[in-house]
Amino acid sequence: MNPFKTLRACALAALTAGIAFNAPTPATAADQLVITMDTPPAHLRTRMIKEFIGRMEKASGGKMSFKLYDSSQLYASRDAAKAVARGDAGMTVLVTPYLSRVVSDINVVDLPMLNGMTEQQRTEMLDGPLGKLLTTKLEKKMGVVVPGNYWSMGKVMLFSTKKPLTQFSDLKGMKVRIPGGAAVVARLEAVGASTVSMPSTDVPLALQQGVVDGTMSGAEYVLKAKLTDAGITHGFWDQGIIGFLIPLVNQKYWKSLSADQKSLFTKTWNEVSVQQRAAILSEEAQHWKQLEAAGVKVTSATDADVAQANKSMLAVQDAMIKKLGISDEAVKLAGQARK
């Protein structure tokens, strides 16, 4: 039985009965930090969290301990950030789309002005002034602590069932499934594609029935969900969006740490971040080979093609910035990193 689910059930019952319920929260326990993750044990994200936990427990001589709940055992992605802010969980690592709903400036990572930048260039950008700005705003808005550098999720690619994808012009007229996001809609519409927002669970059937002609996704998901069985035949890296993850720690827990413990936490997290970023690149290369072995033709956009497509995308960027509520400061810092 999951003790935290039981705890929440008791709280709900108490509230229903009109009884005050003041249970201790796992995040603020003096001897343990509870970490909630949405990924399964074998996923790189979970493996890297375990690496972080192992290093921390060893470096602290066992004085700092951690409890990991993976596979959304405690909270689904959409609820994890609020759980950490409340103290119902101590830590999580979340993809930026969930957090861009809280701090609109986080949408800056999806702007066309960043097209063509490599993963290393983008992580360096987020390790610098832009990342500091986003972190400061997120901490202030949510009342949490971002203990260190962001992780990379890797390339977000475009896949099709029938139409070959070798350049941006091939996207014209396609109906592409997207996970959501106004920036993504504007980007694809600028190059002549239309979008259909739907959860990942609906994608296989939508592809098979021709509801959509393709999907936006990471290579790993296409393999794990066996979308080749649903008709995926081509993949296209448009040098556009690269996903990122932001670590969040409960503020009360953080304040309970000594200065040395905080320093150790951040130092260790950033060391593991270097390892995670390298691992995502390595696994991504393996996933591409596996896709090709499964009969999927994978193509990367040329620099010239990206430059041509940028003319259309950048024409709508100002409207995107206004609609998404991205600040002038965030756009300026992204632009400086782009040069």
Contacts in CASP RR format, 6 or more apart in sequence:
PFRMAT RR
TARGET T0000
AUTHOR 0000-0000-0000
METHOD contacts of the structure
MODEL  1
MNPFKTLRACALAALTAGIAFNAPTPATAADQLVITMDTPPAHLRTRMIK
EFIGRMEKASGGKMSFKLYDSSQLYASRDAAKAVARGDAGMTVLVTPYLS
RVVSDINVVDLPMLNGMTEQQRTEMLDGPLGKLLTTKLEKKMGVVVPGNY
WSMGKVMLFSTKKPLTQFSDLKGMKVRIPGGAAVVARLEAVGASTVSMPS
TDVPLALQQGVVDGTMSGAEYVLKAKLTDAGITHGFWDQGIIGFLIPLVN
QKYWKSLSADQKSLFTKTWNEVSVQQRAAILSEEAQHWKQLEAAGVKVTS
ATDADVAQANKSMLAVQDAMIKKLGISDEAVKLAGQARK
2 73 0 8 1.000
2 74 0 8 1.000
4 26 0 8 1.000
4 34 0 8 1.000
4 69 0 8 1.000
4 74 0 8 1.000
4 88 0 8 1.000
5 74 0 8 1.000
7 23 0 8 1.000
8 88 0 8 1.000
10 21 0 8 1.000
10 23 0 8 1.000
11 21 0 8 1.000
11 23 0 8 1.000
14 20 0 8 1.000
14 21 0 8 1.000
15 21 0 8 1.000
25 86 0 8 1.000
25 87 0 8 1.000
25 88 0 8 1.000
26 32 0 8 1.000
26 34 0 8 1.000
26 67 0 8 1.000
26 87 0 8 1.000
26 88 0 8 1.000
26 89 0 8 1.000
26 90 0 8 1.000
27 33 0 8 1.000
27 34 0 8 1.000
27 84 0 8 1.000
27 87 0 8 1.000
27 88 0 8 1.000
27 89 0 8 1.000
27 90 0 8 1.000
27 91 0 8 1.000
27 250 0 8 1.000
27 252 0 8 1.000
27 253 0 8 1.000
28 87 0 8 1.000
28 250 0 8 1.000
28 252 0 8 1.000
28 253 0 8 1.000
28 256 0 8 1.000
30 256 0 8 1.000
31 65 0 8 1.000
32 65 0 8 1.000
32 66 0 8 1.000
32 67 0 8 1.000
33 64 0 8 1.000
33 65 0 8 1.000
33 66 0 8 1.000
33 67 0 8 1.000
33 90 0 8 1.000
33 91 0 8 1.000
33 249 0 8 1.000
33 253 0 8 1.000
34 66 0 8 1.000
34 67 0 8 1.000
34 69 0 8 1.000
34 74 0 8 1.000
34 89 0 8 1.000
34 90 0 8 1.000
34 91 0 8 1.000
35 49 0 8 1.000
35 53 0 8 1.000
35 66 0 8 1.000
35 67 0 8 1.000
35 68 0 8 1.000
35 69 0 8 1.000
35 89 0 8 1.000
35 90 0 8 1.000
35 91 0 8 1.000
35 92 0 8 1.000
36 69 0 8 1.000
36 72 0 8 1.000
36 73 0 8 1.000
36 74 0 8 1.000
36 75 0 8 1.000
36 80 0 8 1.000
36 83 0 8 1.000
36 84 0 8 1.000
36 89 0 8 1.000
36 90 0 8 1.000
36 91 0 8 1.000
36 92 0 8 1.000
37 45 0 8 1.000
37 46 0 8 1.000
37 49 0 8 1.000
37 68 0 8 1.000
37 69 0 8 1.000
37 70 0 8 1.000
37 71 0 8 1.000
37 72 0 8 1.000
37 92 0 8 1.000
37 93 0 8 1.000
38 70 0 8 1.000
38 71 0 8 1.000
38 72 0 8 1.000
38 75 0 8 1.000
38 76 0 8 1.000
38 77 0 8 1.000
38 80 0 8 1.000
39 45 0 8 1.000
39 46 0 8 1.000
39 70 0 8 1.000
39 71 0 8 1.000
40 46 0 8 1.000
40 70 0 8 1.000
40 71 0 8 1.000
41 47 0 8 1.000
41 70 0 8 1.000
41 71 0 8 1.000
43 70 0 8 1.000
44 276 0 8 1.000
44 279 0 8 1.000
44 280 0 8 1.000
44 283 0 8 1.000
45 93 0 8 1.000
45 151 0 8 1.000
45 245 0 8 1.000
45 276 0 8 1.000
46 68 0 8 1.000
46 70 0 8 1.000
48 151 0 8 1.000
48 272 0 8 1.000
48 275 0 8 1.000
48 276 0 8 1.000
48 279 0 8 1.000
49 68 0 8 1.000
49 70 0 8 1.000
49 93 0 8 1.000
50 68 0 8 1.000
51 272 0 8 1.000
51 275 0 8 1.000
52 268 0 8 1.000
52 269 0 8 1.000
52 272 0 8 1.000
53 66 0 8 1.000
53 68 0 8 1.000
55 268 0 8 1.000
55 271 0 8 1.000
55 272 0 8 1.000
56 64 0 8 1.000
56 66 0 8 1.000
56 264 0 8 1.000
56 265 0 8 1.000
56 268 0 8 1.000
57 64 0 8 1.000
57 65 0 8 1.000
57 66 0 8 1.000
59 264 0 8 1.000
59 268 0 8 1.000
60 261 0 8 1.000
60 264 0 8 1.000
64 261 0 8 1.000
64 264 0 8 1.000
64 265 0 8 1.000
74 80 0 8 1.000
74 83 0 8 1.000
74 89 0 8 1.000
75 83 0 8 1.000
75 88 0 8 1.000
75 89 0 8 1.000
75 92 0 8 1.000
77 94 0 8 1.000
77 95 0 8 1.000
77 98 0 8 1.000
78 98 0 8 1.000
80 89 0 8 1.000
80 92 0 8 1.000
80 94 0 8 1.000
80 98 0 8 1.000
80 248 0 8 1.000
81 92 0 8 1.000
81 94 0 8 1.000
81 98 0 8 1.000
81 99 0 8 1.000
81 102 0 8 1.000
81 142 0 8 1.000
81 144 0 8 1.000
81 248 0 8 1.000
83 89 0 8 1.000
83 90 0 8 1.000
83 92 0 8 1.000
84 90 0 8 1.000
84 91 0 8 1.000
84 92 0 8 1.000
84 144 0 8 1.000
84 248 0 8 1.000
84 249 0 8 1.000
84 250 0 8 1.000
85 142 0 8 1.000
85 143 0 8 1.000
85 144 0 8 1.000
85 248 0 8 1.000
85 250 0 8 1.000
85 251 0 8 1.000
87 250 0 8 1.000
87 252 0 8 1.000
87 253 0 8 1.000
89 250 0 8 1.000
90 249 0 8 1.000
90 250 0 8 1.000
90 253 0 8 1.000
91 247 0 8 1.000
91 248 0 8 1.000
91 249 0 8 1.000
91 250 0 8 1.000
91 253 0 8 1.000
92 247 0 8 1.000
92 248 0 8 1.000
93 151 0 8 1.000
93 245 0 8 1.000
93 246 0 8 1.000
93 247 0 8 1.000
93 248 0 8 1.000
94 245 0 8 1.000
94 246 0 8 1.000
94 248 0 8 1.000
95 153 0 8 1.000
95 243 0 8 1.000
95 244 0 8 1.000
95 245 0 8 1.000
96 106 0 8 1.000
96 109 0 8 1.000
96 243 0 8 1.000
96 244 0 8 1.000
96 245 0 8 1.000
96 246 0 8 1.000
97 179 0 8 1.000
97 180 0 8 1.000
97 181 0 8 1.000
99 106 0 8 1.000
99 138 0 8 1.000
99 246 0 8 1.000
100 106 0 8 1.000
100 107 0 8 1.000
100 324 0 8 1.000
102 138 0 8 1.000
102 141 0 8 1.000
102 142 0 8 1.000
103 134 0 8 1.000
103 137 0 8 1.000
103 138 0 8 1.000
103 141 0 8 1.000
104 324 0 8 1.000
104 325 0 8 1.000
104 326 0 8 1.000
104 327 0 8 1.000
105 133 0 8 1.000
105 134 0 8 1.000
105 137 0 8 1.000
105 325 0 8 1.000
105 326 0 8 1.000
105 327 0 8 1.000
105 329 0 8 1.000
105 330 0 8 1.000
106 134 0 8 1.000
106 138 0 8 1.000
106 246 0 8 1.000
107 182 0 8 1.000
107 183 0 8 1.000
107 324 0 8 1.000
107 325 0 8 1.000
107 326 0 8 1.000
108 130 0 8 1.000
108 134 0 8 1.000
108 326 0 8 1.000
108 330 0 8 1.000
108 331 0 8 1.000
108 334 0 8 1.000
109 122 0 8 1.000
109 126 0 8 1.000
109 241 0 8 1.000
109 242 0 8 1.000
109 243 0 8 1.000
109 244 0 8 1.000
109 334 0 8 1.000
110 181 0 8 1.000
110 183 0 8 1.000
110 184 0 8 1.000
110 187 0 8 1.000
110 241 0 8 1.000
111 183 0 8 1.000
111 317 0 8 1.000
111 320 0 8 1.000
111 321 0 8 1.000
111 326 0 8 1.000
111 331 0 8 1.000
111 334 0 8 1.000
112 187 0 8 1.000
112 190 0 8 1.000
112 240 0 8 1.000
112 310 0 8 1.000
112 313 0 8 1.000
112 314 0 8 1.000
112 317 0 8 1.000
112 320 0 8 1.000
113 314 0 8 1.000
113 317 0 8 1.000
113 331 0 8 1.000
113 334 0 8 1.000
113 335 0 8 1.000
113 338 0 8 1.000
114 122 0 8 1.000
114 240 0 8 1.000
114 334 0 8 1.000
114 338 0 8 1.000
115 238 0 8 1.000
115 239 0 8 1.000
115 240 0 8 1.000
115 306 0 8 1.000
115 309 0 8 1.000
115 310 0 8 1.000
115 313 0 8 1.000
116 239 0 8 1.000
116 240 0 8 1.000
116 303 0 8 1.000
116 306 0 8 1.000
117 125 0 8 1.000
117 239 0 8 1.000
117 242 0 8 1.000
117 338 0 8 1.000
119 152 0 8 1.000
119 154 0 8 1.000
119 155 0 8 1.000
119 242 0 8 1.000
119 277 0 8 1.000
119 280 0 8 1.000
119 281 0 8 1.000
120 277 0 8 1.000
121 337 0 8 1.000
122 152 0 8 1.000
122 242 0 8 1.000
122 244 0 8 1.000
123 149 0 8 1.000
123 150 0 8 1.000
123 152 0 8 1.000
123 244 0 8 1.000
123 277 0 8 1.000
124 337 0 8 1.000
125 131 0 8 1.000
125 334 0 8 1.000
125 337 0 8 1.000
125 338 0 8 1.000
126 134 0 8 1.000
126 149 0 8 1.000
126 150 0 8 1.000
126 244 0 8 1.000
127 149 0 8 1.000
127 150 0 8 1.000
128 337 0 8 1.000
129 333 0 8 1.000
129 336 0 8 1.000
129 337 0 8 1.000
130 330 0 8 1.000
130 333 0 8 1.000
130 334 0 8 1.000
130 337 0 8 1.000
131 150 0 8 1.000
133 329 0 8 1.000
133 330 0 8 1.000
133 333 0 8 1.000
134 246 0 8 1.000
134 330 0 8 1.000
135 146 0 8 1.000
135 148 0 8 1.000
135 246 0 8 1.000
138 144 0 8 1.000
138 146 0 8 1.000
138 246 0 8 1.000
138 248 0 8 1.000
139 145 0 8 1.000
139 146 0 8 1.000
142 248 0 8 1.000
143 251 0 8 1.000
144 248 0 8 1.000
144 249 0 8 1.000
144 250 0 8 1.000
144 251 0 8 1.000
145 248 0 8 1.000
145 249 0 8 1.000
145 250 0 8 1.000
145 251 0 8 1.000
145 254 0 8 1.000
146 246 0 8 1.000
146 247 0 8 1.000
146 248 0 8 1.000
146 249 0 8 1.000
147 247 0 8 1.000
147 249 0 8 1.000
147 254 0 8 1.000
147 262 0 8 1.000
147 265 0 8 1.000
147 266 0 8 1.000
147 269 0 8 1.000
148 247 0 8 1.000
148 266 0 8 1.000
148 269 0 8 1.000
148 270 0 8 1.000
148 273 0 8 1.000
149 269 0 8 1.000
149 270 0 8 1.000
149 273 0 8 1.000
150 244 0 8 1.000
150 245 0 8 1.000
150 246 0 8 1.000
150 247 0 8 1.000
150 273 0 8 1.000
151 244 0 8 1.000
151 245 0 8 1.000
151 247 0 8 1.000
151 273 0 8 1.000
151 276 0 8 1.000
151 277 0 8 1.000
151 280 0 8 1.000
152 242 0 8 1.000
152 243 0 8 1.000
152 244 0 8 1.000
152 245 0 8 1.000
152 276 0 8 1.000
152 277 0 8 1.000
152 280 0 8 1.000
152 281 0 8 1.000
153 242 0 8 1.000
153 243 0 8 1.000
153 244 0 8 1.000
153 245 0 8 1.000
153 280 0 8 1.000
154 218 0 8 1.000
154 242 0 8 1.000
154 243 0 8 1.000
154 280 0 8 1.000
154 281 0 8 1.000
154 284 0 8 1.000
155 218 0 8 1.000
155 219 0 8 1.000
155 237 0 8 1.000
155 241 0 8 1.000
155 242 0 8 1.000
155 243 0 8 1.000
155 284 0 8 1.000
156 216 0 8 1.000
156 217 0 8 1.000
156 218 0 8 1.000
156 240 0 8 1.000
156 241 0 8 1.000
156 242 0 8 1.000
156 243 0 8 1.000
157 216 0 8 1.000
157 217 0 8 1.000
157 218 0 8 1.000
157 219 0 8 1.000
157 235 0 8 1.000
157 236 0 8 1.000
157 237 0 8 1.000
157 238 0 8 1.000
158 165 0 8 1.000
158 171 0 8 1.000
158 176 0 8 1.000
158 214 0 8 1.000
158 215 0 8 1.000
158 216 0 8 1.000
158 235 0 8 1.000
158 236 0 8 1.000
158 237 0 8 1.000
158 238 0 8 1.000
159 165 0 8 1.000
159 214 0 8 1.000
159 215 0 8 1.000
159 216 0 8 1.000
159 217 0 8 1.000
159 222 0 8 1.000
159 227 0 8 1.000
159 232 0 8 1.000
159 234 0 8 1.000
159 235 0 8 1.000
159 236 0 8 1.000
159 296 0 8 1.000
160 170 0 8 1.000
160 174 0 8 1.000
160 213 0 8 1.000
160 214 0 8 1.000
160 232 0 8 1.000
160 233 0 8 1.000
160 234 0 8 1.000
160 235 0 8 1.000
160 236 0 8 1.000
161 207 0 8 1.000
161 210 0 8 1.000
161 213 0 8 1.000
161 214 0 8 1.000
161 230 0 8 1.000
161 231 0 8 1.000
161 232 0 8 1.000
161 233 0 8 1.000
162 213 0 8 1.000
162 233 0 8 1.000
163 170 0 8 1.000
163 174 0 8 1.000
163 213 0 8 1.000
163 234 0 8 1.000
164 170 0 8 1.000
164 234 0 8 1.000
164 297 0 8 1.000
165 171 0 8 1.000
165 234 0 8 1.000
165 235 0 8 1.000
165 236 0 8 1.000
165 299 0 8 1.000
166 236 0 8 1.000
166 299 0 8 1.000
167 299 0 8 1.000
167 301 0 8 1.000
167 302 0 8 1.000
167 305 0 8 1.000
168 191 0 8 1.000
168 238 0 8 1.000
168 301 0 8 1.000
168 305 0 8 1.000
168 306 0 8 1.000
168 308 0 8 1.000
168 309 0 8 1.000
169 191 0 8 1.000
170 236 0 8 1.000
171 188 0 8 1.000
171 191 0 8 1.000
171 192 0 8 1.000
171 193 0 8 1.000
171 236 0 8 1.000
172 191 0 8 1.000
172 192 0 8 1.000
172 193 0 8 1.000
173 192 0 8 1.000
173 193 0 8 1.000
173 194 0 8 1.000
174 193 0 8 1.000
174 194 0 8 1.000
174 213 0 8 1.000
174 214 0 8 1.000
175 193 0 8 1.000
175 194 0 8 1.000
175 195 0 8 1.000
175 196 0 8 1.000
175 211 0 8 1.000
175 212 0 8 1.000
175 213 0 8 1.000
175 214 0 8 1.000
176 188 0 8 1.000
176 193 0 8 1.000
176 194 0 8 1.000
176 195 0 8 1.000
176 196 0 8 1.000
176 212 0 8 1.000
176 213 0 8 1.000
176 214 0 8 1.000
176 215 0 8 1.000
176 216 0 8 1.000
177 195 0 8 1.000
177 196 0 8 1.000
177 197 0 8 1.000
177 198 0 8 1.000
177 203 0 8 1.000
177 206 0 8 1.000
177 207 0 8 1.000
177 212 0 8 1.000
177 214 0 8 1.000
177 215 0 8 1.000
177 216 0 8 1.000
178 184 0 8 1.000
178 185 0 8 1.000
178 188 0 8 1.000
178 195 0 8 1.000
178 196 0 8 1.000
178 197 0 8 1.000
178 215 0 8 1.000
178 216 0 8 1.000
179 197 0 8 1.000
179 199 0 8 1.000
179 200 0 8 1.000
179 216 0 8 1.000
180 195 0 8 1.000
180 197 0 8 1.000
181 197 0 8 1.000
182 320 0 8 1.000
182 323 0 8 1.000
182 324 0 8 1.000
183 320 0 8 1.000
183 324 0 8 1.000
184 195 0 8 1.000
184 216 0 8 1.000
184 241 0 8 1.000
185 195 0 8 1.000
185 197 0 8 1.000
186 313 0 8 1.000
186 316 0 8 1.000
186 319 0 8 1.000
186 320 0 8 1.000
186 323 0 8 1.000
187 240 0 8 1.000
187 241 0 8 1.000
187 313 0 8 1.000
188 194 0 8 1.000
188 195 0 8 1.000
188 216 0 8 1.000
189 195 0 8 1.000
189 316 0 8 1.000
190 309 0 8 1.000
190 312 0 8 1.000
190 313 0 8 1.000
190 315 0 8 1.000
190 316 0 8 1.000
191 309 0 8 1.000
191 312 0 8 1.000
191 313 0 8 1.000
196 206 0 8 1.000
196 211 0 8 1.000
196 212 0 8 1.000
198 206 0 8 1.000
198 212 0 8 1.000
200 217 0 8 1.000
200 221 0 8 1.000
200 225 0 8 1.000
203 212 0 8 1.000
203 215 0 8 1.000
203 217 0 8 1.000
203 225 0 8 1.000
203 227 0 8 1.000
203 230 0 8 1.000
204 225 0 8 1.000
204 226 0 8 1.000
204 227 0 8 1.000
204 229 0 8 1.000
204 230 0 8 1.000
205 211 0 8 1.000
205 230 0 8 1.000
206 212 0 8 1.000
207 214 0 8 1.000
207 215 0 8 1.000
207 227 0 8 1.000
207 230 0 8 1.000
207 231 0 8 1.000
207 232 0 8 1.000
208 230 0 8 1.000
208 231 0 8 1.000
214 232 0 8 1.000
215 222 0 8 1.000
215 227 0 8 1.000
215 232 0 8 1.000
217 227 0 8 1.000
218 287 0 8 1.000
219 284 0 8 1.000
219 287 0 8 1.000
219 288 0 8 1.000
219 291 0 8 1.000
219 298 0 8 1.000
220 283 0 8 1.000
220 284 0 8 1.000
220 287 0 8 1.000
221 227 0 8 1.000
222 228 0 8 1.000
222 232 0 8 1.000
222 291 0 8 1.000
222 296 0 8 1.000
223 287 0 8 1.000
223 290 0 8 1.000
223 291 0 8 1.000
223 294 0 8 1.000
228 291 0 8 1.000
228 294 0 8 1.000
228 295 0 8 1.000
228 296 0 8 1.000
232 296 0 8 1.000
233 295 0 8 1.000
233 296 0 8 1.000
233 297 0 8 1.000
234 296 0 8 1.000
234 297 0 8 1.000
234 298 0 8 1.000
234 299 0 8 1.000
235 291 0 8 1.000
235 296 0 8 1.000
235 297 0 8 1.000
235 298 0 8 1.000
235 299 0 8 1.000
236 298 0 8 1.000
236 299 0 8 1.000
236 300 0 8 1.000
236 301 0 8 1.000
237 298 0 8 1.000
237 299 0 8 1.000
237 300 0 8 1.000
237 301 0 8 1.000
238 301 0 8 1.000
238 306 0 8 1.000
238 309 0 8 1.000
239 300 0 8 1.000
239 301 0 8 1.000
239 303 0 8 1.000
239 306 0 8 1.000
240 306 0 8 1.000
247 269 0 8 1.000
249 265 0 8 1.000
254 262 0 8 1.000
257 265 0 8 1.000
288 298 0 8 1.000
291 298 0 8 1.000
292 298 0 8 1.000
301 309 0 8 1.000
320 326 0 8 1.000
321 331 0 8 1.000
END
